[in-house]
Amino acid sequence: MNYDRKAVKQQARLLMKRHYLLLAILCAVSIFLGTEYTNVVSNAQTWYDVLTGQITRLDVEGIVQAKTGRSKLIDDLIHDNLVVGREEAAERMRQLQTETDPNSALGRSRGIFAAVANNINSGHLHAMLGSALHTVIHSQKVVAGIMVLISTAFYAVAWIFLRNMYRGVLRRAYLEMRIYDAYPLSHLLHFKLVRRWNRAALTLLMQEVFQTLWDLTIVGGFIKRYSYFLTPYIVAENPDIRPLEAITLSRRMMNGHKLECFKLELSFLGWRILGFLTFGAVDALWGIPYQMAAFTEYYAIMRRQAQAAAVPGAERLNDEYLFEPADEATLRSRYADVTRIEGVLDEDIVELPPVKRFFARNFGIWVGSLEEKEVFSRQEGIRQQTRVARLEMGSAPSGDSAYPERLNPLWDRKAAAITGRVNYLAPCTVWSLVVVFFAFCLVGWGWEVSLHLITNGEFVNRGMLHGPWLPIYGGGVVMIAVLLYRFRKKIAVEALLVVVLCGFVEYMTSYLTELSRGMRWWDYTGYFLNLNGRICGEGLAMFAVGGMAAIYFLVPLIDSAVTRMKPKILIPVCVALLAFFAGDLVYSQFVPNAGPGITDIGEEAALIASPATETAEALPDGE
């Protein structure tokens, strides 16, 4: 197949039409992680700065100053810890907390999302880290050195194994969706399934290192950008290829094609200009996903040409079913065990009474014997694994098909075997839910106390109760586990409903406690995307991440541990915890845990209210 730019872009549009929403989301994740196309955020911020007067004239010097003005704060903070000492560093931290304009767009002046929206590097996090280290270590040079090492190590690991690695994950997803109608989200972990995550990460890292070195030569960097252009796609197809081999293969495949690749990229210039003029919206919603789709089609053409020309190394591009569907006989042969166990999907091995079945299937609450629970859980796991296998076989009831993982040359029979061990689908016993509640109450309390200790240097018993527990954390996890159990097989739907449920519960809890007790225990005023100061975008995102981690990883671990405990120990401990909690709940109704650092608005509310009260008392009656 010869290269034809119009045909490439036409195929790209067809891919966008079939999978637009998922492709847009995956590209948005890339932008959010800072993996690729970070200029979308930069362009949006530049226009915001211009419109709000932070940049008074749209010139290069002004933009550069606006973009780099705060980047030196991290160095300044490390310098403060190293040279001028703890008090000055602490003062810098307090300034960083209060210097943001409270009337800024969308009310963003506090929180992690506020930091991102306000040009990211405020330095507040580094100041908090320095303050925390100072409470343990009294040597300023040691503190500064530790901060540098921790920051460097954290960013290096995150960049190599997450951010940069996402380039391969994204291209693998595009390649699969180019041929197949369905894309199970479990396929995002393809590199882990074939046990090549680390090797793929090393290859992509080496490509970036080579590119960076060539960039120092200016002209060489531009040329090598297109020489190495296909490396992430090669990794996506066969992560078993060694790093130097993958980079060399990309160079050979692009020999004589660099100019046409440049022209293909240049053909999207109009979309990029439109994206800049629309604050990055067109880029994020269409331009970038469309461009990625075109490059994916371009790789398929380059791959076919390389194999036809017998380019050395092209024989390693051997994932043939990534580019054409398998025949039915091949699929039936590799998925024979799925065909044999399909009958399990229709009949229940464990016969449950209607009430027990209702609670187990709809709320994930188990009230039967542990032996029956084990059989029930294995059967539900087999059902879920078989649903994905049916998609890969192309025999799903919907008629959709997905890439057949079992036909991958690196397929691990053990990793992909249908065993029924899908722990997140196992229902929890009542006692497991009690332990989950108190575990997350304690974790939430420890998190809140630690944050306040680091930020303000003092221990405060956070929460409206007197004991070491915050019920909104434990109650939130239990509600997610129970009320959203039916949606656990659909990860994207589960994540959305976690946000909705947690946002509703947090808002109503804030509203009702303020209504009944006249004060708030938290206030998100100034946070990015907050609603009446009761909930905010940052909090909802944290709930989504924490809730998904809890449901799919932590709750199954707790349930597994609890089911192994002896009832004569488990039940008395749970009853005692419930009794103490109930007592604290009743006592706190009459003597609430309140004060500086516990409630977010106590003193501020008094200061706001007092002038109005004094004025009212000074007025004559009737005025």
N, C-alpha and C positions, 0 to 999 in steps of 0.2 A: 504494500500500500504506500503510495507516494504522498508526500506532505502537501496538503492544500489548506491554507489558513482559513478560508471560508468554511470548508468542511469541518475543520477542527472546532471552530466556534459554533457551528450548527450542532454538532454532537454535544458540545458543552451545554448548550441551551436545553437540549433534550434531557441531559442528566439533571440539570437544575429543575426542570419541570417535574421530574419524577420524585426528587428527593429534596426539594427546596428547603423546607423547614429544618430538617436535620442538618443539612450542609451549612445553613446559615448559623445554626447554634454551634456547630463544631468550629467554624471559623471565628465566631465570637469568643469562644473559649481561648482560641489561639491569641486573639487580640488582648483578652483579659490577662492571660498568663505572661504577656510580653514576649511571646515566642516569635511571632512574625507580624508584619503590618502594624507595628506600634505607632506609625505616623498617623493612624486614624485618630488615636487619642490625642496626639500632639497637635494635629490640625484643629480638632474641636476645641482644645484648650487655648490655642492661639486666637481663634475667632472670639472665644469668650473673653479673653484678655483685651482684645481690641474693642469689643462692644461695651465692656464695662470700664474702659478708660485706663486699664492697667498698662496697655501699650498705646501711646498716643499717636504713633505713626507707624504704618505698616512697612518698616524697613528691616533689613537683615540685622543691623546692629541692635535695634530695639528688641527684636524677637529673641536673639541670642541672649541678651542680658536678662530678659524675662524668664527664659528657660533655665539659665544657669545661676540665677541670683541666689536661689536657696540651696543649690547643690553643695555649697561649701559649708553648710551648717553642720554636716556630719563631721567634717574635719575640725571645725571649730569646737564641737562638743568634746571630741577626743582630746583636742589641745587643752580645753578647759580642765578636763580630768587630769591631764598630765602636768600642766603648768600652774594654773591658778587655783586649783583645789576644788573640794567638794561643794562648798557653799556657793561659789560663783556658778558652778555647773548646775546646781539645784535651782538657782535663780534663773538661769537660762531656760530650764525646763518649765518653770512657772510662766515665763514670758511666752514660750511656745504654746502653752495651753490657752492663753488669753488673747494673743495678738490677732487672731483671725477675726475678720469682720462678721459680727453676728447676723448682719443683714445680707450676707452673701447669697448667691443664687441657690434656690431650693433649700435655704436654711442650713447650708452645710458649714459648720464651724467646729464640730467635734466628731470624734470617732474615726475608725479606720477608713470608711468610705469617704469621709470628709477629707482625710489626708490624700487619698487618691484623687479626688475631684479638685483639690487645691494644690495641684502640681506635685503630689506624692511625697517628696522627701522633705518633710517638715523637721525631721531630726528628733521629734518627740520620743519615738521608740528608743532611739539610742540614748537619749537623756535618761529615760526610765531605767534602761539597763545599767547605765553608769551609776545611778542612784542606788539600785538594788545591790550592785557589787560592792559599793562603798559601805553598805551596812555589814558586810562580812569581811572585806579586805580593806585594810587601812593604808595600803601603799598605792599612791596615785599612779606610779609608773606601771605597777602590776595590773591595776584596773584598766588602764588604757591599752596595755598589751593584750589583755584577755578580750576586751571589746573588739579589737582589730581581728584577733584570731577567730572568735566566735562568728563575727559578721562575715568574714571571708569564707570560713568553712560552710556556714549555712547557705550563703548565696551560691557557692560553688556546687554543693551537692544538689540544691534545688534546681539550679540551671542545667546541670549535666543530665540528671536522671528524671526531671519533670519537664521543665520549660523547653529545653532544646530537644529532648526526646519526643515531645509532642509533635514535632515536624514529621517524624516517621509515622506516628499514630494517625495523624490527620491524612496523610497521603495513602496509607493503607485503607482507611475508611472510604476515601474517594475511589480507589481502585476497585473495592468490593461493590460499591454502589453503582459503578459504571456499568456493571453487567447484571447485577441481581436487584430484585424488587424490594427485598427486606434487608435490614441491617440490625441484628440483635445487638444491644448495647454491650453485651458480654464480649463481643468481638473487639471492643476497644482494648481489651487485655490480650490481644493476639500474641504480642511479643512475650508476654509472661507465660501464656499457654504453651508456646513452643520453646520456652526457656532460653530466650535469646535477648532479653531486655538489656542486660549489661553490655553485650557485644554491640548491639544496635546503638546504644548510647555512646559507646566509645567511638564508633565509626562516625557518627554525626559530630561528636566533639572534635575529632581529628580534622574533619572537613572545615569546621569553623576555625581551627588553629591555622591550617594552611591558608584559608581565605584571608584571615587577619594579617598574616605575614606578607601575602601578596598585595594586600591593600596598602602597605607601606611604600610600594613602588608606584602607586597611583594607576598607571596604565595597566600594569600587570594585574592589579586587583579587578579591574573591569573585565579583562579577558578571562581570568580564571573563574569569575562568577559564573560564566556560561560553560566553562569546562567542567565545573563541579555541579552543574545545575541538576543533573539526574541522580546524584548520590542519594538523596532522601528516598527517591522512588525505588532505587535498587535495594536499599535497606528495607523498605516496606515490602518488597516482593520476597527477598531472601536475606533475612538478618543473619544468616549463618556465614555470609561472605566476610572475609577478614577486612578490617578497615582500609588498609592500603590497596587491597584488591578492588574494593568497591569504588574508591576514588579513581583509581587507574581505569577501571571499566567505564566510568562516567566520562573521563577524558577521551577515551577511544570512541565512545558512542557519539560524542559531540564534535568530533573532528570533522570539520567542513560544514557544521550545522550551527555554529555559534551566532552567525549573523542572522539566520532565519529565526532563531530563538529570540534574539534581541528585537527583531521586527514584530514577532508575535507579542512580546511584552509591550512594545511601543504601541501596538494597536489598541491597547486598553487605556491609553493616555486620556482620552475623552472622559471615560468613566472616573478616572482618578481626579481629574479637574472638577468634575461634577461632585465627586465626593468631598473635595476640599471646600467647595462653595456651599455645601449643605451640612457643614460641621461634621463630616465623616459619616453621616447617616446613609447616603447612597453606597459608600464603600462597604459599610458593615452589612447592609441589607441585601446588596446585590453585587457590587463591583468585585469584591474580594472572592466570594464564593464562586462567581462566574469565572474569574481569572484562574482560580485553582482548578476548576473543572476543565478549562481549556488546556492547562499545563498537564493534567492527567491524561487527556486524550493525546497530547503531544508525546508523552512518554511511551504510550502504547505504540505509536507509530515508530518512534526511534528504536524501541525494543524489537519490533518486527523487522526493521531494516538491518539492525545489528545481527540478528540471528540469520537472516538471509545472506548477509555478506560474510558470515562466519568470523565476526570480530572476536579476537581472543578474549575469553572470559564470558562471552555472551551465553555460553552453555550453562552457566550458573543461574541464569534467569529461567528457572525451571518450574515455577508455580503456574502451570498451564491453565488450571481451573479458575485462576484469577482473571483470565481473559476470555474464557469461553466455558459455557455450562457443560457439566459432565452428562454422559448419557445415563439413562435410567438403570441399565444393568450394572454399571460401575457403582452408582449410588446404592443400589439395593445390596450389592455385595459388601460394601464397606459399612453400611448401616444395618446389617442383618439382625443384630441384637435388638435394634429399635423395632423392627418388624415383629420379632418374636414376643416382645413384651407389650405390644400395643393393647392387648386385651386387659392389661392391668388398669388402663385408663378408664375403662367402662364399669368395672365392678370394684366394690370396696372389699378389701381383705378383712378389715375390722368392721364388724357389724355394731354400729353405735345406736343407742336409743335416740329418738328425734331431738330431744333437748340437748344431749351431749354433742350430737353432730352439728346442731345449730351453732352452739358456742364455739366449737372447734373450727368450723369452716368459716364463720363470719367474723369472729372476734379473736381467734387464736388463743382461746382459753381452754385448757384441758382439765376435765374433772374425772377422768377415768384412771385406770391403773397405769403405772409407768411402762409396763411391758406392752400394753396396747398403744400407748403414746409413741413408743419407739417404732412399732410397725406402721402406725398411721403416718408418722413423719417421713419414714422412708418411702411410703407410697406416694405422698404428696411431692416429695423430691423427684421421684421417678417421673411423675406426670410433668413437672416443670422442665426437666432435662429432655424429656421426649418431645415436648412442644418445640423447643429450640431445634432438636434433631430433625423434626418433621419439616421445619423451614429449610434446613440445610439439605434435606432430601428432595425438596420441591413438592412435598405431598401434604402441605398444610391445607386445612379446610378453606382458607382464604384464597388459595391458589398462588400465593407469593412464594418466592424462593430466596434463600440466602446462600452466601458462600459456604461450601462444604468444608469445614475445618478438618475433617478426617481425611480429606484428599490432599492436604498440604504435605509437601515432602518432609517436613520436620514434625509431622503429627506425632504426639506422644499418646500412645494407646491408653496408658494409665490415667493421664490428666483428663482425657475426654471420655472416659468410660462412664456409662450410665449406672451409677451406684445408688442413687436416691439420697446421697448425703448433701442435701441443700439445707444447711442448718437454719437459715433465716426463715424457712417455711415451717419450722417445728413450732407447734403451739406451746404456750407456757402454762405451767401449773399456777394455781392461786398463790402458793408460797413463793414461787419464782417471781411473780409480779410484785409481791411485798418486798422481797429483797432488791429487785430492780428499783422500786420506788425509793427506798432508803439509800441505796448506793448512789443514785444520781442526785438525791437531795444533799448528800454529804459532799459529793464531787462539786456540785454547784456552789455550795457554801464555801468550800475550800478555794474555788476559783475566784469568787467575789472577794473573799477576805484577802487572798494573796494579791490581787490587783490593787486593792486599797492600801495594803501594806507597802507595796513597791512604789506606788504613786505618791502616797502621803507620809510614809514612814511610821505609821501607827497601826496597831491592831484594833480592829473594830468588828464586833459581832454583827455581820450584815444579815438583813432579813427581818421580817416582822415577828418572828418567833424567837424564843430565847435559847433553844437548843441548836446544836451544830447541823442544821438542815434548812434548805430552801425548797419548800414544797413545789414551787413552780417548775423547778428542774425535774424532780422525780415524777410529779404529776404529769408534766408535759410528755416525758418519755413513755409513761404507762398509757396515756391517751393515744399517742401515736401507735404504740404496739397493739392496742386493742381496737381502736376505732378505724384504723387504716389497714388492718390485717388483710382485708380482701384485695387490696391494691398492691400488695407486696411483690407480686410477680411482674408488675409493670413499673420499672424503676423510675421512669420519667414522671408518670402520673403520681407515684408515691411522693416524689420530691416536691411537686407542686402542691399536693394536699398537705404535706408537712408544713410548708410555708403558710398556707391559709389557716390551718388549724392552730398553729402556734401563734400566729399574729392575732387571731380572734381571742384566744385564751389570754394572751398577755395584755391586750387592750382592755378586755372586760375585767381582768384582775385589777389592773391599775384604776379603772373607772370605779369599780365597786369598793375597793379599799379606800379610795379618796372620798367616796360618797359616805361611807360608814364611819371613817375615822378622821376625816378632814385633812389628810396628808397623803403625799405620794412617797413610795419607797424607791422609785426610780423616775428619772425625767430625761427624755432624749431630745429636749429642745436644743437646736443647733446641730443635731446629727443629720447626715445626708438622708433625704427622703423620709423624714419623720412625719407622723400623723398625730397632731396634738401633743407631741412629746411623750406619747404612751408607747408607741412602737416606732421602729425606724428600719430602713433598708439594711443597715449593718446587722442589726439584731436578727432580722428575719433570715438573712443569709447565713448567719452563724447557727441559727436554729435548724436551717435546712441541712447544712454540713454536719452539725452535731447529731441531729435527729437521724439522718441516713446512716452515719457511722454507728450510732447506738443500735438501730434496728437490724442492720445487716451484719454487724460484727460483735458488738458488746453484749447486747441482750441475749443472743444465742449462747455466748460464752458463759454468762451468768446462769442462764437456765440449765446448761449442761452441768455446771458445777453444783447447782442446788439439787438437781435430781440425784446426784451421787451422795448427798448428805443423808445421815440417818435421821428419820422423822423425830425421834425422841430428843434430838438436839435442835433440829431445824424449827420445829413448831413452837417450843417454848421461847426461843430467841425472837422469832417473828412476833409472837403475842406480846412479849415484853416491850419490843420496839414500838408496836402499835399503841400500847398502853401509855408509854412515856410521851409519844407524839400527841395522843389525844389529850393528855393532861396539859401539855405545853400549849396546845391549841386553845383549850378553855381558858387557861391562865392568861394568855396573851390577849384574849378578848377584853379583859379588864385592865391588864397592865401591859400594853403593847411595847415591843422593843423599838424605841425611837430615840433620836438624838443626832448630833453632828456625825456625819460620815455614814449613818444608817439610812436616813431619808435624804434624798437629793435636794429637797427644796425647803426644808424646815426654816432655816434662818433667812433665806432669800424671800420666802413668802411673808415672813414677819416684817422684814424691812419694807417690802412693797405695800403691805397692808397698813402699817402704822401711820404713814402720812395721811392716808385717806381717813383713818379713824379719828386722828386728831382734828382734821379739818371739819369732819361731821360734828364732833362734839363742840367745836367753837361756834358753829352756826346757830342763830336763834331758832326757836321752834317754828316749824312751818316753812322754813326756807330750804 
